[in-house]
Amino acid sequence: MCNQIFEKFSGLNRFLIDRIVILLSSWNSIAIPSQLNRTSVQRLLEYLFLNSTHKNSLVMKSNLDLIKK
C-alpha cells in the first residue's frame, strides 16, 4: 500500500517488486535451487537492499518490508 502511494519517489519499480515477491515466496517449495540459483538470488537481494534506501522514511520502510517478505 505504502509503495503504491509513494511509487513515484521509490527507487524500486512496483512491477518488478511484485514479480520478485512471486519468485521468492511461491516457488521455493516447488523448485530446489542449485548453487548457481542461490548465488543469483543472493545477488538479487543485495541489489534490492542497495536500492531500497530513500530519504522518505515511509518509502524506505515499505521497501524493506517488501524485501523482508
Jmol script that loads the backbone (N, CA, C; Angstrom):
load data "model"
ATOM      1  N   MET A   1       0.821  -1.192   0.000  1.00  0.00           N
ATOM      2  CA  MET A   1       0.000   0.000   0.000  1.00  0.00           C
ATOM      3  C   MET A   1       0.864   1.254   0.000  1.00  0.00           C
ATOM      4  N   CYS A   2       1.794   1.328   0.929  1.00  0.00           N
ATOM      5  CA  CYS A   2       2.674   2.493   1.016  1.00  0.00           C
ATOM      6  C   CYS A   2       3.493   2.628  -0.259  1.00  0.00           C
ATOM      7  N   ASN A   3       3.909   1.510  -0.816  1.00  0.00           N
ATOM      8  CA  ASN A   3       4.703   1.555  -2.040  1.00  0.00           C
ATOM      9  C   ASN A   3       3.896   2.145  -3.191  1.00  0.00           C
ATOM     10  N   GLN A   4       2.592   1.880  -3.235  1.00  0.00           N
ATOM     11  CA  GLN A   4       1.749   2.442  -4.276  1.00  0.00           C
ATOM     12  C   GLN A   4       1.610   3.949  -4.109  1.00  0.00           C
ATOM     13  N   ILE A   5       1.471   4.408  -2.885  1.00  0.00           N
ATOM     14  CA  ILE A   5       1.303   5.832  -2.620  1.00  0.00           C
ATOM     15  C   ILE A   5       2.550   6.609  -3.020  1.00  0.00           C
ATOM     16  N   PHE A   6       3.716   6.075  -2.692  1.00  0.00           N
ATOM     17  CA  PHE A   6       4.969   6.784  -2.924  1.00  0.00           C
ATOM     18  C   PHE A   6       5.737   6.235  -4.121  1.00  0.00           C
ATOM     19  N   GLU A   7       5.047   5.572  -5.035  1.00  0.00           N
ATOM     20  CA  GLU A   7       5.729   4.904  -6.145  1.00  0.00           C
ATOM     21  C   GLU A   7       6.614   5.859  -6.940  1.00  0.00           C
ATOM     22  N   LYS A   8       6.157   7.078  -7.169  1.00  0.00           N
ATOM     23  CA  LYS A   8       6.950   7.998  -7.984  1.00  0.00           C
ATOM     24  C   LYS A   8       8.251   8.402  -7.304  1.00  0.00           C
ATOM     25  N   PHE A   9       8.338   8.202  -5.987  1.00  0.00           N
ATOM     26  CA  PHE A   9       9.546   8.540  -5.254  1.00  0.00           C
ATOM     27  C   PHE A   9      10.442   7.327  -5.018  1.00  0.00           C
ATOM     28  N   SER A  10       9.933   6.163  -5.263  1.00  0.00           N
ATOM     29  CA  SER A  10      10.650   4.935  -4.927  1.00  0.00           C
ATOM     30  C   SER A  10      11.700   4.607  -5.975  1.00  0.00           C
ATOM     31  N   GLY A  11      12.841   4.057  -5.518  1.00  0.00           N
ATOM     32  CA  GLY A  11      13.871   3.612  -6.436  1.00  0.00           C
ATOM     33  C   GLY A  11      13.584   2.229  -6.990  1.00  0.00           C
ATOM     34  N   LEU A  12      12.593   1.545  -6.424  1.00  0.00           N
ATOM     35  CA  LEU A  12      12.247   0.195  -6.864  1.00  0.00           C
ATOM     36  C   LEU A  12      10.955   0.239  -7.674  1.00  0.00           C
ATOM     37  N   ASN A  13      10.954  -0.413  -8.816  1.00  0.00           N
ATOM     38  CA  ASN A  13       9.796  -0.464  -9.678  1.00  0.00           C
ATOM     39  C   ASN A  13       8.763  -1.426  -9.092  1.00  0.00           C
ATOM     40  N   ARG A  14       7.519  -0.984  -8.981  1.00  0.00           N
ATOM     41  CA  ARG A  14       6.473  -1.795  -8.356  1.00  0.00           C
ATOM     42  C   ARG A  14       6.222  -3.099  -9.113  1.00  0.00           C
ATOM     43  N   PHE A  15       6.239  -3.057 -10.425  1.00  0.00           N
ATOM     44  CA  PHE A  15       6.044  -4.256 -11.236  1.00  0.00           C
ATOM     45  C   PHE A  15       7.129  -5.289 -10.940  1.00  0.00           C
ATOM     46  N   LEU A  16       8.371  -4.836 -10.889  1.00  0.00           N
ATOM     47  CA  LEU A  16       9.476  -5.748 -10.592  1.00  0.00           C
ATOM     48  C   LEU A  16       9.379  -6.305  -9.181  1.00  0.00           C
ATOM     49  N   ILE A  17       8.978  -5.472  -8.243  1.00  0.00           N
ATOM     50  CA  ILE A  17       8.821  -5.935  -6.863  1.00  0.00           C
ATOM     51  C   ILE A  17       7.794  -7.059  -6.795  1.00  0.00           C
ATOM     52  N   ASP A  18       6.664  -6.886  -7.485  1.00  0.00           N
ATOM     53  CA  ASP A  18       5.634  -7.932  -7.493  1.00  0.00           C
ATOM     54  C   ASP A  18       6.182  -9.241  -8.059  1.00  0.00           C
ATOM     55  N   ARG A  19       6.933  -9.159  -9.136  1.00  0.00           N
ATOM     56  CA  ARG A  19       7.494 -10.366  -9.746  1.00  0.00           C
ATOM     57  C   ARG A  19       8.521 -11.029  -8.835  1.00  0.00           C
ATOM     58  N   ILE A  20       9.324 -10.238  -8.184  1.00  0.00           N
ATOM     59  CA  ILE A  20      10.337 -10.781  -7.275  1.00  0.00           C
ATOM     60  C   ILE A  20       9.678 -11.475  -6.094  1.00  0.00           C
ATOM     61  N   VAL A  21       8.632 -10.867  -5.553  1.00  0.00           N
ATOM     62  CA  VAL A  21       7.913 -11.483  -4.435  1.00  0.00           C
ATOM     63  C   VAL A  21       7.326 -12.823  -4.862  1.00  0.00           C
ATOM     64  N   ILE A  22       6.752 -12.881  -6.045  1.00  0.00           N
ATOM     65  CA  ILE A  22       6.197 -14.139  -6.549  1.00  0.00           C
ATOM     66  C   ILE A  22       7.295 -15.195  -6.690  1.00  0.00           C
ATOM     67  N   LEU A  23       8.408 -14.816  -7.280  1.00  0.00           N
ATOM     68  CA  LEU A  23       9.503 -15.772  -7.478  1.00  0.00           C
ATOM     69  C   LEU A  23      10.066 -16.292  -6.166  1.00  0.00           C
ATOM     70  N   LEU A  24      10.311 -15.386  -5.228  1.00  0.00           N
ATOM     71  CA  LEU A  24      10.972 -15.792  -3.992  1.00  0.00           C
ATOM     72  C   LEU A  24      10.038 -16.479  -3.002  1.00  0.00           C
ATOM     73  N   SER A  25       8.764 -16.120  -3.011  1.00  0.00           N
ATOM     74  CA  SER A  25       7.874 -16.663  -1.987  1.00  0.00           C
ATOM     75  C   SER A  25       7.113 -17.912  -2.423  1.00  0.00           C
ATOM     76  N   SER A  26       6.684 -17.979  -3.663  1.00  0.00           N
ATOM     77  CA  SER A  26       5.819 -19.095  -4.046  1.00  0.00           C
ATOM     78  C   SER A  26       6.557 -20.260  -4.693  1.00  0.00           C
ATOM     79  N   TRP A  27       7.714 -20.045  -5.243  1.00  0.00           N
ATOM     80  CA  TRP A  27       8.402 -21.115  -5.945  1.00  0.00           C
ATOM     81  C   TRP A  27       9.376 -21.884  -5.077  1.00  0.00           C
ATOM     82  N   ASN A  28       9.647 -21.412  -3.886  1.00  0.00           N
ATOM     83  CA  ASN A  28      10.668 -22.076  -3.072  1.00  0.00           C
ATOM     84  C   ASN A  28      10.271 -23.480  -2.647  1.00  0.00           C
ATOM     85  N   SER A  29       8.987 -23.785  -2.580  1.00  0.00           N
ATOM     86  CA  SER A  29       8.575 -25.137  -2.207  1.00  0.00           C
ATOM     87  C   SER A  29       8.506 -26.066  -3.424  1.00  0.00           C
ATOM     88  N   ILE A  30       8.493 -25.504  -4.620  1.00  0.00           N
ATOM     89  CA  ILE A  30       8.382 -26.294  -5.841  1.00  0.00           C
ATOM     90  C   ILE A  30       9.754 -26.658  -6.399  1.00  0.00           C
ATOM     91  N   ALA A  31      10.625 -25.683  -6.474  1.00  0.00           N
ATOM     92  CA  ALA A  31      11.948 -25.888  -7.075  1.00  0.00           C
ATOM     93  C   ALA A  31      13.031 -25.735  -6.019  1.00  0.00           C
ATOM     94  N   ILE A  32      13.902 -26.712  -5.946  1.00  0.00           N
ATOM     95  CA  ILE A  32      15.044 -26.633  -5.034  1.00  0.00           C
ATOM     96  C   ILE A  32      16.187 -25.991  -5.811  1.00  0.00           C
ATOM     97  N   PRO A  33      16.642 -24.833  -5.358  1.00  0.00           N
ATOM     98  CA  PRO A  33      17.641 -24.098  -6.145  1.00  0.00           C
ATOM     99  C   PRO A  33      19.014 -24.754  -6.127  1.00  0.00           C
ATOM    100  N   SER A  34      19.691 -24.664  -7.246  1.00  0.00           N
ATOM    101  CA  SER A  34      21.080 -25.120  -7.328  1.00  0.00           C
ATOM    102  C   SER A  34      21.969 -24.041  -6.716  1.00  0.00           C
ATOM    103  N   GLN A  35      23.246 -24.327  -6.613  1.00  0.00           N
ATOM    104  CA  GLN A  35      24.171 -23.340  -6.053  1.00  0.00           C
ATOM    105  C   GLN A  35      24.195 -22.075  -6.910  1.00  0.00           C
ATOM    106  N   LEU A  36      24.120 -22.237  -8.228  1.00  0.00           N
ATOM    107  CA  LEU A  36      24.096 -21.086  -9.130  1.00  0.00           C
ATOM    108  C   LEU A  36      22.865 -20.228  -8.873  1.00  0.00           C
ATOM    109  N   ASN A  37      21.711 -20.872  -8.702  1.00  0.00           N
ATOM    110  CA  ASN A  37      20.484 -20.131  -8.429  1.00  0.00           C
ATOM    111  C   ASN A  37      20.542 -19.437  -7.075  1.00  0.00           C
ATOM    112  N   ARG A  38      21.130 -20.086  -6.090  1.00  0.00           N
ATOM    113  CA  ARG A  38      21.269 -19.456  -4.776  1.00  0.00           C
ATOM    114  C   ARG A  38      22.123 -18.203  -4.864  1.00  0.00           C
ATOM    115  N   THR A  39      23.182 -18.284  -5.641  1.00  0.00           N
ATOM    116  CA  THR A  39      24.048 -17.125  -5.836  1.00  0.00           C
ATOM    117  C   THR A  39      23.290 -16.005  -6.539  1.00  0.00           C
ATOM    118  N   SER A  40      22.483 -16.352  -7.514  1.00  0.00           N
ATOM    119  CA  SER A  40      21.689 -15.353  -8.233  1.00  0.00           C
ATOM    120  C   SER A  40      20.686 -14.680  -7.313  1.00  0.00           C
ATOM    121  N   VAL A  41      20.037 -15.462  -6.474  1.00  0.00           N
ATOM    122  CA  VAL A  41      19.077 -14.898  -5.524  1.00  0.00           C
ATOM    123  C   VAL A  41      19.791 -13.998  -4.521  1.00  0.00           C
ATOM    124  N   GLN A  42      20.963 -14.412  -4.081  1.00  0.00           N
ATOM    125  CA  GLN A  42      21.735 -13.589  -3.152  1.00  0.00           C
ATOM    126  C   GLN A  42      22.091 -12.245  -3.791  1.00  0.00           C
ATOM    127  N   ARG A  43      22.503 -12.271  -5.043  1.00  0.00           N
ATOM    128  CA  ARG A  43      22.826 -11.023  -5.752  1.00  0.00           C
ATOM    129  C   ARG A  43      21.592 -10.146  -5.915  1.00  0.00           C
ATOM    130  N   LEU A  44      20.461 -10.777  -6.197  1.00  0.00           N
ATOM    131  CA  LEU A  44      19.213 -10.033  -6.322  1.00  0.00           C
ATOM    132  C   LEU A  44      18.859  -9.342  -5.014  1.00  0.00           C
ATOM    133  N   LEU A  45      18.960 -10.065  -3.907  1.00  0.00           N
ATOM    134  CA  LEU A  45      18.654  -9.473  -2.607  1.00  0.00           C
ATOM    135  C   LEU A  45      19.629  -8.353  -2.257  1.00  0.00           C
ATOM    136  N   GLU A  46      20.895  -8.533  -2.584  1.00  0.00           N
ATOM    137  CA  GLU A  46      21.870  -7.464  -2.354  1.00  0.00           C
ATOM    138  C   GLU A  46      21.499  -6.218  -3.152  1.00  0.00           C
ATOM    139  N   TYR A  47      21.104  -6.420  -4.405  1.00  0.00           N
ATOM    140  CA  TYR A  47      20.691  -5.295  -5.245  1.00  0.00           C
ATOM    141  C   TYR A  47      19.477  -4.587  -4.639  1.00  0.00           C
ATOM    142  N   LEU A  48      18.508  -5.379  -4.185  1.00  0.00           N
ATOM    143  CA  LEU A  48      17.306  -4.784  -3.600  1.00  0.00           C
ATOM    144  C   LEU A  48      17.632  -3.975  -2.353  1.00  0.00           C
ATOM    145  N   PHE A  49      18.483  -4.521  -1.494  1.00  0.00           N
ATOM    146  CA  PHE A  49      18.853  -3.780  -0.290  1.00  0.00           C
ATOM    147  C   PHE A  49      19.602  -2.498  -0.634  1.00  0.00           C
ATOM    148  N   LEU A  50      20.478  -2.556  -1.619  1.00  0.00           N
ATOM    149  CA  LEU A  50      21.223  -1.358  -2.013  1.00  0.00           C
ATOM    150  C   LEU A  50      20.313  -0.280  -2.591  1.00  0.00           C
ATOM    151  N   ASN A  51      19.228  -0.689  -3.232  1.00  0.00           N
ATOM    152  CA  ASN A  51      18.329   0.266  -3.877  1.00  0.00           C
ATOM    153  C   ASN A  51      17.068   0.556  -3.080  1.00  0.00           C
ATOM    154  N   SER A  52      16.986   0.060  -1.868  1.00  0.00           N
ATOM    155  CA  SER A  52      15.792   0.303  -1.058  1.00  0.00           C
ATOM    156  C   SER A  52      15.892   1.578  -0.237  1.00  0.00           C
ATOM    157  N   THR A  53      17.094   2.141  -0.129  1.00  0.00           N
ATOM    158  CA  THR A  53      17.250   3.352   0.673  1.00  0.00           C
ATOM    159  C   THR A  53      16.519   4.518   0.027  1.00  0.00           C
ATOM    160  N   HIS A  54      15.960   5.354   0.869  1.00  0.00           N
ATOM    161  CA  HIS A  54      15.207   6.509   0.399  1.00  0.00           C
ATOM    162  C   HIS A  54      15.178   7.541   1.500  1.00  0.00           C
ATOM    163  N   LYS A  55      15.173   8.820   1.133  1.00  0.00           N
ATOM    164  CA  LYS A  55      15.166   9.869   2.151  1.00  0.00           C
ATOM    165  C   LYS A  55      13.828   9.954   2.883  1.00  0.00           C
ATOM    166  N   ASN A  56      12.752   9.490   2.265  1.00  0.00           N
ATOM    167  CA  ASN A  56      11.449   9.431   2.924  1.00  0.00           C
ATOM    168  C   ASN A  56      11.386   8.122   3.715  1.00  0.00           C
ATOM    169  N   SER A  57      11.257   8.229   5.020  1.00  0.00           N
ATOM    170  CA  SER A  57      11.316   7.035   5.876  1.00  0.00           C
ATOM    171  C   SER A  57      10.163   6.067   5.621  1.00  0.00           C
ATOM    172  N   LEU A  58       8.991   6.568   5.236  1.00  0.00           N
ATOM    173  CA  LEU A  58       7.866   5.671   4.949  1.00  0.00           C
ATOM    174  C   LEU A  58       8.138   4.826   3.706  1.00  0.00           C
ATOM    175  N   VAL A  59       8.728   5.434   2.698  1.00  0.00           N
ATOM    176  CA  VAL A  59       9.061   4.702   1.479  1.00  0.00           C
ATOM    177  C   VAL A  59      10.133   3.664   1.777  1.00  0.00           C
ATOM    178  N   MET A  60      11.138   4.057   2.531  1.00  0.00           N
ATOM    179  CA  MET A  60      12.210   3.118   2.858  1.00  0.00           C
ATOM    180  C   MET A  60      11.677   1.948   3.675  1.00  0.00           C
ATOM    181  N   LYS A  61      10.814   2.221   4.640  1.00  0.00           N
ATOM    182  CA  LYS A  61      10.224   1.151   5.448  1.00  0.00           C
ATOM    183  C   LYS A  61       9.400   0.213   4.565  1.00  0.00           C
ATOM    184  N   SER A  62       8.640   0.784   3.645  1.00  0.00           N
ATOM    185  CA  SER A  62       7.841  -0.033   2.736  1.00  0.00           C
ATOM    186  C   SER A  62       8.731  -0.915   1.864  1.00  0.00           C
ATOM    187  N   ASN A  63       9.811  -0.347   1.332  1.00  0.00           N
ATOM    188  CA  ASN A  63      10.737  -1.125   0.505  1.00  0.00           C
ATOM    189  C   ASN A  63      11.355  -2.272   1.294  1.00  0.00           C
ATOM    190  N   LEU A  64      11.791  -1.990   2.512  1.00  0.00           N
ATOM    191  CA  LEU A  64      12.402  -3.037   3.338  1.00  0.00           C
ATOM    192  C   LEU A  64      11.389  -4.109   3.729  1.00  0.00           C
ATOM    193  N   ASP A  65      10.149  -3.698   4.002  1.00  0.00           N
ATOM    194  CA  ASP A  65       9.103  -4.674   4.318  1.00  0.00           C
ATOM    195  C   ASP A  65       8.845  -5.600   3.132  1.00  0.00           C
ATOM    196  N   LEU A  66       8.846  -5.044   1.926  1.00  0.00           N
ATOM    197  CA  LEU A  66       8.639  -5.870   0.735  1.00  0.00           C
ATOM    198  C   LEU A  66       9.772  -6.866   0.544  1.00  0.00           C
ATOM    199  N   ILE A  67      10.993  -6.422   0.789  1.00  0.00           N
ATOM    200  CA  ILE A  67      12.140  -7.321   0.648  1.00  0.00           C
ATOM    201  C   ILE A  67      12.092  -8.404   1.714  1.00  0.00           C
ATOM    202  N   LYS A  68      11.695  -8.019   2.921  1.00  0.00           N
ATOM    203  CA  LYS A  68      11.663  -8.961   4.041  1.00  0.00           C
ATOM    204  C   LYS A  68      10.669 -10.084   3.789  1.00  0.00           C
ATOM    205  N   LYS A  69       9.557  -9.799   3.122  1.00  0.00           N
ATOM    206  CA  LYS A  69       8.543 -10.817   2.839  1.00  0.00           C
ATOM    207  C   LYS A  69       9.145 -11.856   1.944  1.00  0.00           C
TER     208      LYS A  69
END
end "model"
wireframe off; spacefill off
backbone 0.3
color backbone group
